[in-house]
């Protein structure tokens, strides 16, 4: 599996932590804590990747890199570290 960056932030509107994969449009998960949001995202990403691969869908390249501004704000940038291929 490709190593996508995750962006994790708190949403006042949703009253929850949101984790998303900027390289995959509309791909996000939420949780009561940043850790839970990331766990949900990792599980969803694994399932999505397996289905996309089986059905021969295009899997987006890793392009997102945090900017200096993003790393200085309250957003947390994480890298998915799965070793699945």
C-alpha positions as CSV (number, residue, x, y, z in Angstrom):
1,X,0.0,0.0,0.0
2,X,1.2,3.5,-0.8
3,X,2.2,5.7,2.2
4,X,-0.3,8.5,2.2
5,X,-0.1,11.5,4.5
6,X,-3.0,12.0,6.9
7,X,-4.2,15.4,8.1
8,X,-5.8,15.4,11.5
9,X,-7.8,18.3,13.0
10,X,-10.6,19.1,15.4
11,X,-13.9,20.1,13.8
12,X,-16.1,22.3,16.0
13,X,-19.0,21.8,13.6
14,X,-18.8,18.0,14.1
15,X,-17.6,18.1,17.7
16,X,-15.1,15.4,16.7
17,X,-11.6,14.8,15.4
18,X,-11.3,14.4,11.6
19,X,-8.6,12.5,9.8
20,X,-8.3,12.6,6.1
21,X,-6.1,11.6,3.2
22,X,-5.6,14.7,1.0
23,X,-4.5,12.5,-2.0
24,X,-7.8,10.7,-2.0
25,X,-10.8,13.0,-2.6
26,X,-13.5,12.8,0.0
27,X,-11.7,10.2,2.1
28,X,-12.0,10.9,5.8
29,X,-12.9,9.4,9.2
30,X,-13.7,10.9,12.6
31,X,-13.3,9.9,16.2
32,X,-13.6,11.3,19.8
33,X,-9.8,11.6,19.9
34,X,-7.1,12.1,17.2
35,X,-5.9,8.5,17.7
36,X,-9.4,7.1,17.2
37,X,-9.9,9.1,14.0
38,X,-6.6,7.8,12.7
39,X,-7.5,4.2,13.6
40,X,-10.8,4.5,11.7
41,X,-9.0,6.1,8.7
42,X,-6.4,3.3,8.6
43,X,-9.0,0.6,8.7
44,X,-11.0,2.3,6.0
45,X,-8.0,2.9,3.9
46,X,-6.9,-0.7,4.1
47,X,-10.4,-1.8,2.9
48,X,-10.6,0.8,0.2
49,X,-7.1,-0.1,-1.1
50,X,-8.0,-3.9,-1.2
51,X,-11.2,-3.3,-3.1
52,X,-9.6,-0.7,-5.5
53,X,-6.8,-3.1,-6.3
54,X,-9.2,-6.1,-6.8
55,X,-11.4,-4.1,-9.1
56,X,-8.5,-2.5,-10.9
57,X,-9.4,1.1,-10.0
58,X,-6.8,3.8,-10.3
59,X,-5.0,4.3,-7.0
60,X,-3.9,7.9,-6.6
61,X,-0.2,8.6,-6.3
62,X,1.2,10.1,-3.2
63,X,1.5,13.9,-3.9
64,X,0.5,15.7,-0.7
65,X,3.3,17.2,1.3
66,X,2.6,19.6,4.2
67,X,3.6,23.2,3.7
68,X,5.4,25.2,6.3
69,X,2.0,27.0,7.1
70,X,0.3,23.6,7.8
71,X,3.0,22.4,10.1
72,X,2.9,25.6,12.1
73,X,-0.9,25.5,12.6
74,X,-2.9,23.2,14.8
75,X,-3.2,20.6,12.1
76,X,-1.3,17.4,12.7
77,X,0.3,15.7,9.7
78,X,0.9,12.0,10.0
79,X,2.3,9.5,7.5
80,X,0.5,6.2,7.1
81,X,3.2,3.6,7.8
82,X,1.5,0.4,6.6
83,X,3.8,-2.0,4.7
84,X,1.0,-3.7,2.8
85,X,1.6,-3.9,-1.0
